[in-house]
Amino acid sequence: MIKPLDKNVLVKSQEIKTLGGIYLPQTDIDFFVVVGVGKNVMEVKEGNVVIINQAASKLIKYQNENYYLVKEENILGIVEE
């Protein structure tokens, strides 16, 4: 697995299911699940669902999966249920 450093956060696209049971394609959503955090990250933790500024992130392809590496300051919000 990739271990982010400093204030970086590793996120992965989150598949979203609507209340009606319909899955939204990943191209239509901006929700990501946090899968790794650097040691200086203060606001988010692994497992949080977040909204990020994709323009300020780095796409990483690892083991046939797409991840994004983003600085904590480019996380726009945490989705709370």
N, C-alpha and C positions, 0 to 999 in steps of 0.2 A: 504494500500500500504506500501511497505518497504521504509523507509527513510534512505539513506546511511549517515554515519557520516564521519567527517574529510575530507580526500582526497580520499574517496571511491566513485565509480560510479556504478550505477545499470544499466545494459543493458539487452536487450531482443533480441533474434534472429530476423533478418530483412529478410522477404521474398523478394527475388529479381526477377524482371521480366525483361527478356532480351528485346532488341529492336524488336525482332521477335515475342514477346508476350508469350514466354515460361517462366513459373515459375521454378526457380531452387530449388531443394529440400534443406531444411535447412542444411542437412548434407554436402552439397557441397559448402557452402559459409562460409565466415568468417566475414560477415557484421552484425553489431548489432546496434540497435537504443538505444540511451541513454534515460532512463525513470526516472532517479533520480540522483542527484548529492549531495555530501556532501558540507558543508559550506566553506571548504577550497580548493575546486576544482577551478582551474584558467583557464584551456584551453578549456574545453568542456561544453556544456549546454544541457538541455533537448531537445530532437528532433534531435540532431546531429546523423549522421550515422558514426560509427567508426569501426576500425579494432583493435581487441584486441589480447593479448597473452593469449590464452585460458588456457595454462598450469599454468598461474599465477592467475587464477580466481577461484572463488568458485561458484559452481552450487547450485542454490536455487530453490526448487520447491514450488510454492506458488499459490494457487487457480487454480490448474491444468495447470499452465504455467511454463516454464523454464526461469529463470533469471540467470544472472551471476553478482556477485559482484567482482569488480576489482579495484585495486588502479589506480589512474590517471596515474602514471608513467608507467603502463603496457598497456596503450592505445597506439598503434603503429601509428595510423593516423586517420584523420578525412576525410571522403569522401565528396568532394565538387562537386556540379553539375554545 
